[in-house]
């Protein structure tokens, strides 16, 4: 999934780029699904931050 706003992450964080792209795609037709994907995105970002510190 190519994304206008998240594609820059693909090289190092393919999963995050995909989640962001899907959230972006669903934003207009299905906002609830978009929010679920963005929640997963943020949870994965936080997990990466915590793992780097610990």
C-alpha positions, 0 to 999 in steps of 0.5 A: 500500500503506497501512502502519501504520508507514511511511505517515507517509513517503508524502508526501515519500518514496512509494517508502520508504513502499511498500517498508516497507508491503510488508515489513510485509505480508510479515513473517508469511507470508514473512519472507525476502521481508520482509527483502529489502524491508527491505534495499531500504528501508535501501539507499534511505535510506542513498543519500538520506543520502549524496547529501545530504552529497555 
